[in-house]
Amino acid sequence: MPEQGKGRKAKKEIKEANTGKLEKRQARRANAHRRVGLGEDGDAAYCAENVLPAKEEETEEEDEKEEAAEEDEGEKVEEESDAPAKEEVPQIEATVEAEDDEEIKDIKRTLRAQLLAWASDGSLPLAEQKRLVRQLLAQWHPDKNRHIAQVATNIFQFIQEEVQRILAQLRAEVGSEERKAAEAKQRQAQRAAEKSAKASALEASRREKQQRRGEVEEPAPDVAPDAQEWSLVVGHGPATCAYLRPWPRSHFSLTRNVDGRDDILLFGGEAYDGRELTFYSDLYRLDMGSIESGVPLPWEKLYSAVPSLPGPEARSAHQAFYWQGHLYIFGGEWSSRDQKRYRQFQDLWRLSPAPGKRWERLEAGGSMPSPRSGHRMAVVGDYGVLYGGFSEDKKRRASYLDDFYALHLPSHTWRLLPSERCSPKARAGCLLFAAASSVFLYGGSRPTRKGGDTLQVLEDLWCAKLGRAGAVWEQLATQGEGPGRRSGMCHCPLSEKEPLRRLVFGGVADHRVASTGADGTKRAAELAVFHQDIFLLDCTGTPRWERLWPRLAPALELPAVGGGCDAYQLALRGPTGEAAREAPRGRMAAACLVAQGSFWIFGGACESGPKQEVTLDDLWRLPLQMERKDDSVEVSCSDRWECVLPLSDRATVWFDDSDTDSEEEEAEQGISKAPGGTLVEVKNPGGGVLSKKQQKEEQKRQRMDLKRERQAEKCEEKTAKRDQKKEKQRQHAKQS
């Protein structure tokens, strides 16, 4: 009897153990169904049908093996019922542990294959790939699988490591492809530059041989206007087209070579045609001594931004100066064509204009200025001094600056100069020039209040004495007739030996005038008057202004309309006439210099009528007469300007999208529009003075008045419909 009781007890324990094994097998099978996919809700990133059958077969095989082992164990227990059943527990646990290890390996192999499939699927968006990986990690997170915490942690770490390995592999492949593409572009650009230089050298050799033989060179064949106007050259060397010229631009830099050559270097700038804002990165050189009447200007394009070639990016409102045979560029701004993206620079570049040289980016040290535009720079000995400008944050809010920096050019080290006593207010777009250890600052603009859009135009003159301790500012009083409150003026020295005698040209002055609308109501309008007069600012002693051209200040009668107008046309009291053609158009953000005994002006921008901006590319010359008496120099100028390079066709095009009307309104007024806006071509008789189509302003005014009437009618209709709807709602409420 004791032996039979002992056998029944052993069989009961075996049955309980088998029941526990069955529960483990069921849990393991459900776990396999759930883990191979990404969840129980059918959101799996890959189909589990190809994986689960194999898992089920393996599970069934394992179950059969366990059942066979259990039958053997039962027979052994019946034969040896006196052996305790608890001695078999370690063997069972060891078998389960070995089965779990094998299952983890299978799961890892499956997960690795799935991650690689996601990474190689080009049709699967990156955001979807990230979502699937996050979902997979969340499914295997240890906090959600505490009953198998060790296994879940192992799988979770494996997924993270595998994702990092795949990403590193993809980065290496992409980096290799980009490196190969960059090397190919660099080789292509180098071949193009070498081909251009070789062609230029062969052409020069051919001309030299013809001159030796005394042969007369055949005239160049007629070239299409587009090819004449817009030829492009990449790399150094003479231009491959005799009609090469810069495109219309403003806010560019024009620097003169002071190493004995009569060259000028033009870089960067921007242009706006009513539709897009374009920034330039090209660098031109013009030999002022080789300009001849009736011969195309010898423009030479030295650089244009090319991928993989070093050089400054496209920009405007930067600063450039020349020192010891090198051209230096600092700062500026850039914007996308739709003006949605904006960037300011704080990089420093250097270039030797000699053939074969390239741009070099200088890694400056010390206390560097912040990214900015609208600042001004000048050279004082071995230093380049910088003042002011403005910087914008990510929300395009401008902050005007009043900091004063000095750049030690031999060591490329910046230093912030502390200012003693009083100092100028923060500003941008001022005039800055220097001589010996003195720096002079005039004018500029700043906001009337912090964060405001309205600008205050300044006309104060300051002088800073530089020393080891910093800068000592002093405000100076001026004598004579000056330009007054203007912005966008340009200036240049009278000669390299007289840097404190400056010629100041142009600028724009804003006025508020009372205009009368079509309905008879009076309102204030903004009128911008663009000037083209020349002043001399002499700072050798007591600062003094002197008007050079025209000799007498014109009496201006401001029209009672908004927009922009030309000061010289207002003085003539007529539209365009013979006298008006003898002077350049009034402008802002242009550039000027003195060379070959004449005053030169190029480019800039102006407004012609309401909401119509024009970017210019004409070149004008005004002869100067300088007579020295004792220690002073008397300066005078001719009465007639000479147009050396007239406006191109590209400068006379404007796309007006500011007031588009419906087709019905245009049909009523008989106005035809080009696709994408009104294409307005500004006529240019005589080169320089612009005029508009007849009655264009009146048509635009009538169109705007009609648009306002239609809008008022629509508002009345909406109000009437709203009232009717409310009345119906009230009646319905009463009835219910």
Secondary structure, 3 states (H helix, E strand, C coil): CHHHHHHHHHHHHHHHHHHHHHHHHHHHHHHHHHHHCCCCCCCCCCCHHHCHHHHHHHHHHHHHHHHHHHHHHHHHHHHCCCCCHHHHHHHHHHHHHHHHHHHHHHHHHHHHHHHHHHHHCCCCCHHHHHHHHHHHHHHCCHHHCHHHHHHHHHHHHHHHHHHHHHHHHHHHHHHHHHHHHHHHHHHHHHHHHHHHHHHHHHHHHHHHHHHHHCCCCCCCCCCCHHHHHCCCCCCCCCCCCCCCCCCCCECCEEEECCCCCCEEEEECCEEECCCCEEECCCEEEEEHHHCCCCCCCCEEEEECCCCCCCCCCCCECCEEEEECCEEEEECCEEECCCCCCEEEECCEEEECCCCCCCCEEECCEECCCCCEECCEEEEECCEEEEECCEEECCCCCEEECCCEEEEECCCCEEEECCEECCCCCCCECCEEEEECCEEEEEEEEEECCCCCCCEEEEEEEEEEEEECCEEEEEEECCECCCCCCCECCEEEEEECCEEEEEEEECCEEEEEEEEECCCCCEEEEEEEEECCCEEEEECCCCCEEEEEECCCCCCCCCCCCCEEEEHHHHHHCCCCCCHHHHCCCCCECCEEEEECCEEEEEEEEEECECCCEEEEEEEEEEEEEEEEECCEEEEEECCCCEEEECCCHHHHEEEECCCCCCHHHHHHHCCCCECCEEEEECECCCCCCCECCCCHHHHHHHHHHHHHHHHHHHHHHHHHHHHHHHHHHHHHHHHC
